[in-house]
Amino acid sequence: MNLDLLDILQKHFSHSAFRGQQETIIRRVLSKQHALVIMPTGMGKSLCYQIPALAQEGLTIVISPLIALMKDQVDGLRAKGIEAAYINSSLSRNEREQRQAAVAAGKYRLLYVTPERFRKTEFVELIAKRCVDLLAVDEAHCISTWGHDFRPDYTRLREFRKILGNPTTIALTATATPEVQEDIIAQLGLTRAQMQIFHEGIARPNLHLAVEEAFGEKRKRDHILKMRSVQSGNGIVYFSLIKSLHAMGELLHSGRVAHLRYHGDLDTGERKRVQNRFMQGEGNLVLATNAFGMGIDKENIRFVLHAETPGSMEAYYQEIGRAGRDNERADCVLLYDEQDLLIQMEFIRWNNPGAAFYERLHNFLREDIEQVNAYGVEGLKEKLHFKNKHDYRLETALGMLDRYGVTEGDLEEKNLIVSGDLPEQLTDENYLNDKLKREQKKLYALVQYVKTESCRKAFIHEYFGLPHEARCGACDRCETP
């Protein structure tokens, strides 16, 4: 295929040259061969499927778990004159029907959907009638039961590919251990020989990594102020708990340190306002939970601090990856307090209800769903005899029942219904215990990172199965060149 890919790149994306392996990946996809792309956040993964979508006549289906990000991606493409759309649960029925009619009429080059959309019979029947040239699976680590953000519907991708006529497939992620890479390929129903892995590595020479011991809020505040004085540009300080974020915010406020706050308890309008202010301004400091991530593609973030220990190397790497995308120096500092590990241990416990918990919840929902809808989550917690109101296993379990298609509707909307039996995975205590141990192992790896006496970048590369030089010259364990 003799296409001038540079013309497409320049016309639609205003870039004069490809970066890294982008062109090689694109040409492989256009030659109808599959690819698994592992590329750092902000390095242009999306172009690896967007340009093929523009170079072919058929439809490109993009499967993404992130409803909140789809609108931004589609708006950005449409602003470039590219026919793109999304269909997800954020649309009204009328909007959804209009877009489905447009798909049936042959419109759009790219269509973004969540994997859960394939549960809908009307969508499956619709999409089976279109010629799909390319299936792009974004955030592909969600496919793997070994990944850090597992989504059960992603395990049906082999089935989805069959519905779509087994199109050329490209899977993309920023982080994947060798174990996760193999699982992604297997879950897609492909073999290692069929799917070439393109690993751009995780080397970011301009990121300077450090760990500082900091016990208590005031010492953490001092570290934040010190970094603010050294790096006066945009910065993000990540917290695990909203209450810790607010406590730090009050300390900074009392010292008249201007800052923004972003977390999942803010309403949608306020989150958008804070995000826009950060993205459009300069010299902003934002205190945030990991909810501050989607759509954060600002080039000149000069530092990322973790005021509390994240739960895994994958999460840590993705979050520091938001710094220094302009290739100028950026500092990534983890403020380590052993007490913070207790927070992550609690998160792991809440994230892993046992088989007995799932069975008891499922039985209660089947027997008295009207009462459950009437009294909501808090009422359900009381009925299940929780003594600790800060125990969030119920929220996890309800989310998993929805993801596996056991329930439909929403408890907040008082329209929850039980539509299926518990899947084997949620009744298999051995499987659930293995999942728990894997998450504990990921947290332990982060502790090892903190304690390592060797190069921090070499540690990260080894964790993700990549070779690396003995010393990087850009972390607190190596000499600065």
C-alpha positions, 0 to 999 in steps of 0.5 A: 500500500503506497500511502503518503502517511506524512501527508495524513499526519501533517494535514490532520495532526499538524506534525511534520514527522513520526515519533519512534516506531509510530510509522512502522506500527501504522504500516504493519496495521495497514498491511492487515497484521496485528500489533500490541503497542506498549508506549509511555503516556503522551508519546502518541499511541492514539496516532497508531490507530487514528492514521490507519482509520483515515487511510482506510475506507471501513470503520475503526472501532475503538474500545476504551474503558474511559467514558469520561475521556471519550468525549474529549477524544472525539471532540478533538478529532472532530475539531480536526475535521475527522468523522468520529463519534462515541456511543456510551451510557452518557447519551440520551436514548434519542442521541444514541438512536441518532448515532446508531442510525448514522453508523447504519448509514455508513458514517464515521471513520472512528467509533468509540465504545466501552466493552460493555456496549457489546452486551446490547443486542441492538448494537451487536446487530448494528455493528455486524452490518458494517465493514470494520477494517480495524479494532483498536483496544485502548488501555489494553491492560484491562484485558488481563486478569493480571493487570492493575485495572481488570475489566471483565467485559474485556475478556470477551474481546475474542467474541467481539472480534468474531462479531466484527469479522475478525478484523486487524487488531491493535492493542495499546497500553502504557504499562504491561509486565511480560505476564500481562503482555502474554495474557492480552494476546491470548485474550484476543484469541491470537498467538504470539506469532500473529501479534508483534509486540512494539515496546517503546520502553519506559525510559524518560531521561528527563524525569528525575526520580527520588524518594524522600521520607516524610512523616506527617502532614507538616513535613510533607507540606515542607517538601511540597513548598521546597519543590515549589521553590525549585520548580516554579512551573505546573505541578501535581501532588497526588493523594490516596485519600480525599481527607488527606488532600483536604488536610494538606489543602488547609495547611497550604491555604493557611500559608497563602499558597495558591492551589487547586483541588481535584477529586472524585467527590466533586460534581462534574461541573467543578471537576471540569472547571478545575481541570480546565483551569489547570490545563489553560493556566501556568504555574498551577499547583493541583492537589489531586487523587488518581481521579486526576488523570484522564485527559491530562495531557499538558506538556510542561508539568514540571513536577509530580509528587506523591504525598501518599504511597500509590498502590502499584508500580503500574499506577505510580508509573502512569502518574509520573508519566504526566510530567515533562512531556515537553522533554524538559527536566521534571521531578518525580518525588515519592514522599514515603511514610510507612503509615501510608501503606495501611491505606493501600492495604485497606484499599486492597481489602475493600477491592477484594470481597470474598466468595461468601460476601458475593453470595450473600449480597446476590441472595439479598438482591434476588430476595428483596430488590424492591427494598434495596432500591428503596433504601440505597447503598447505606440501607443495604450496608445496614441490612448486611450488618456492616459495623464499619461505615468506612468498609467499601467492599459493597461498592466494589461488589456492586461494581463487579456484579454490574461489570459481569452483567449480573445486575442492570440499572443503578442503585442511586437511580433506584432501578437496579435489577438482578439479571443473572447468576454469579459467574464462576470467578466470583464464587471461586475462593481460590481465584479470589484469593489469588487476585488478592495476593497479586494485588498485595504483591504489587504493593510489595513491589512498590515498597521494594522500589522505595527501599532499593539501593540501586538505580530506580529506573533500572528497578522500574525497567526490571519490573516491566521486563525491560533491559536497562543500564546499571545507572541512569544518572537521573535518580537519587540513587545515581550520580547526576551527569 
